[in-house]
Amino acid sequence: VLRLAIPAIQAFLQRTDLPTERVFRSPPDVDAATEDVRWQLELVAAEALSRLGVSLDEVRALAQPYLDNERAYVRRYANKVLDEAGRVVSPRDPQ
């Protein structure tokens, strides 16, 4: 039953209309800093898809672009997702 979520997650990732800009609080006289949070959506999706049993290649395609990100916390999360995906035994990829 959980595997039914796979197509929904994959379709969610294809959407381009998601509001992915986070605006940080700032004093009224200062321009607020912003961040595109698409990386969070893609990495959490990669993590979920891995746990649901998609191929390691699909997980890698989502997470690998973030391994060279300028932000250390993004790189760490991408590494965590890939490390965990490498240890998950998928029904599609038997040992």
N, C-alpha and C positions, 0 to 999 in steps of 0.2 A: 504493500500500500504506500509506503514512504517513497518508493521509486517513482510514483506518479508525480512527485514534486519536481523531478528532473526537468521535464519539458517546460514547466512553469518558470523555473529558475532561469533556464536557457532563454526563454522568451523575454523575461524581465531584463536580462542583460542586453538584449537587442534594442530596447527602448531608448530613444534619444530625447524624449520629452520630460525626463525626470529632473526635478529641481536639485541639482547637485552642487550648487554654490552655497557654502557656509559663510555667513558673515559674522565676524567676531565682534563682541561688544567693544565700544570705544567711547571716549568722551565726545561730546557733540562737536567740538572744534577740531577733531582729528578724523581723517579718512579711515574708515574701518578696514581692517585687513580681511581678506577673503581667502577661501581655500576651496578647490574643487575636490569634492569628496567621492568622486567616482572610484578612486582607488579602494576605498572602504567597501563599496558595493561589490566590486569585482573580486576582492580577496575573500570577503565573507561568503560570496557565492561559490568561489573555488573551494573553500573549506567545506561548505555544505555538500557540494557536488561530489567531492572526494569521499565524504562519509556515506553518501548515498550510492557509491559504487561506479561512478563514471571512470573512464580511463585516465591513467596518469598523464597521458598526452594532453587531454582536455584541461585538466587541472593546471598543468605546466603552461599551457597557452594563456591562461588567465593570470597566473601569478608571476611568470618569468619577467614580463616587462617591468615589474616593480623591483627587481633585484638590484637595479642600478639607480634607483631613485635617490635624489639628493637628500631626502629625509631619512635619517637612521631608523626611526620607528616604522616607516613604511617598508624599508628593506628587511627589518627584523620580522615583521608580520608575513611578508612574502616568503621568507626563508622558513618560517614556522609552518606555513601552509604546505609548502613543498616537502618539507621534512616529514610532516605527518602523512601526507599523501603517499609518500614512498613506503610508509610502514603499514598503510591500510591494505588489507587483502580484499581486492574487489572481486565480486562474482564474475566480472568480465575478464579479469586478468588473474587467473589462478596461478599459484606458485608452482 
